[in-house]
Amino acid sequence: MHRLVWKIFLSFWLSLIIFAGASLTLASLFVEHARSEDDEQSPRDRLKLYLEEARRIAASEGTGGLTAWLEQLDRREVTPILLIDAQGRDLLGRPVSAHLAERIERPPPIHARHRRIPPRGLVQTPGGAEYRLVPDFRAVTLQRVLTRPRVVAIPFIAAAIISGLVSFFLARYLSRPIRRLSRATRQFGAGDLGLRVASTLGGRRDEVAELAHDFDHMAERLQALIAAQRQLLSDVSHELRSPLARLQVALGLARQRENNQPLPELDRIEREAERLNELIAQLLSLARLESGVGLSRAEELDLAALVSEVAESTDFEISGSGRNVRIVTCTPAQVEANPTLLHSALENVVRNAAKYTADGTVVEISLTPDDQRKGWILLQVRDHGPGVPEHMLARLFDPFVRVGDARDRASGGYGLGLAIAQRAIQLHGGEIAARNHPQGGLSVSIRLPTGQARETG
Amino acid sequence: MNRILLADDDIELCDMLREYLQAEGFQVEAVHDGDAALQRARTNDHDLLVLDVMMPARNGFDVLRDLRRSSQMPVLMLTARDEDIDSIVGLELGADDYVTKPCNPRVLVARIRATLRRAQMTAEDGSEPASPEVLTLDDLQMHTGSRSVVLEGQAVAMTSTEYSVLEVLLREAGHVVSKADLSERALGRKLTRYDRSLDMHLSSLRRKLGPLPNGAERIKTVRGVGYQYTSP
């Protein structure tokens, strides 16, 4: 009985039953109430009251006033009260039953005739019209009770409240776990691989709970696969280290034998070994960043100083190529960061820009307060290169992505630099994005929370 | 001739390194696991231990921790390049310096020579041009002849690198010594970016020496500038 179908079926079914019951109960309560009113105040007293009222209104407002008053009275009074004119017609045009007509026709009792008492219930208007106020007790039917406006309102109110409550709770009951699931799916997609949902749904055992369990199974499996892939990457990289270490010593031995004479081939081997070493270091650092370890050894850091240092050293590296790295604007900013990690993130971004900017152009770096978020700092690195096809922009931060042009193939793609930069920036609570500059070239923006942002929360 | 004990589980690497180091004028003995490394190191037959962190059974950190209980023999750690935490742990445990692996053997030789130079100031009296003297400051006495430190009458065990760092700071007591200066004078090499060695040596010095008798900090870090030994 935990199936969702049953829950939906039961809630509709029960709400209708409750509604019917409540309507009937309320209607009977209303009739009871009318009766008890009758008990408290005898019908005769009430009639006397109505008669006085009718006479007063007839005297002051005439037939028109009487009609309005009677309409109003009919709405709340269970017993129909009729005002019958000389022709035997009701003022509101309601049917006059035979026994009523008979009662009116009947001559007054003899003792009354002697005393010249006017007929019972006589109402006269200043215009000379005469009416007789007569209650029609026999016309008190269930249909009449149910068609009184006040009684009609009851089932509507009951329906609104009951169906409202049931629908509200049913909707919440159905949509809450689904919302949670979709939020979980989004978070999982964003990289929170440790996320599980089934335990947050309490003791539910229906289709939604099954879906949650299926989600958890899938998440488990994906997490294991990704972990295995990362572990493999990390293990392979570690294993590559040993032959590389031997290669470097062998190279050293070769140089010793040549009495440290410069040999172009040995230089080349050394350079390639260095590259391999660099690549392995990057692979391992990416693997570590992705393994989800938190930010370790963070310290207060002068971001402006770090940026100038990176800009200077990259500018120095590419000096002689006709390309340059320059800081356009530089705002002082303090960030909480792991210096090594943030340095390598910035260096990777700036080096990448320096690699792609056209000869004779300048890589422009600007460090400004972020307009979009108070207390954040925005670092923009813009090159004057070929840019990146729009559809590849999002994938630019994937490892070894190739954006497809010939020059890119020759240079070996974007490698790991931007992937490492992205992971490192994210680890610092920041964001990194790339877009093509309207005037050409690629512009990479890094947003980081500063000390100010953390203080204000 | 300097005798080097090389502890690394990569036998082929050890063979080649031995050949390389011998050509550079060292006498080399290689061991391939932690237990052997500790056992050979305790014989005091060597001038310096080159110790790889990643070894089966007893890793480099365990060897260093055990060795430091009885010996202040110079130790150069070989650490994986990306695991910068390894170098910090190594220095905290009392290594004199570290080299990341894979490394250029020339760099290894340079580091070995620098570490040995510091250590041999202790061993070979008179190699220092200045005559032995005793530096005294508050509760601390430094004997430059024997390169030993006495705190409140008690000898303090420290590595030759720690001694070198302390000596520079003591001679400049009351003045701030920049990190670059300290690196060149005490470690014998230029300060590289984000090199944590000095920080680690200083933190172990602080741990061994404690605060001044009046409770003040003995060695102050002057942010962004360097370090200062507090003088009365």
Interface residues (C-beta under 8 A of the other chain):
Chain A: H238 R241 S242 L244 A245 R246 L247 Q248 V249 A250 G252 L253 Q256 E270 A273 N277 A281 L284 S285 R288 S296 P339 T340 H343
Chain B: D10 E12 L13 M16 L17 E19 Y20 A23 E24 A80 R81 D82 D84 I85 K101 P102 C103 N104 P105 R106 R193 Y194
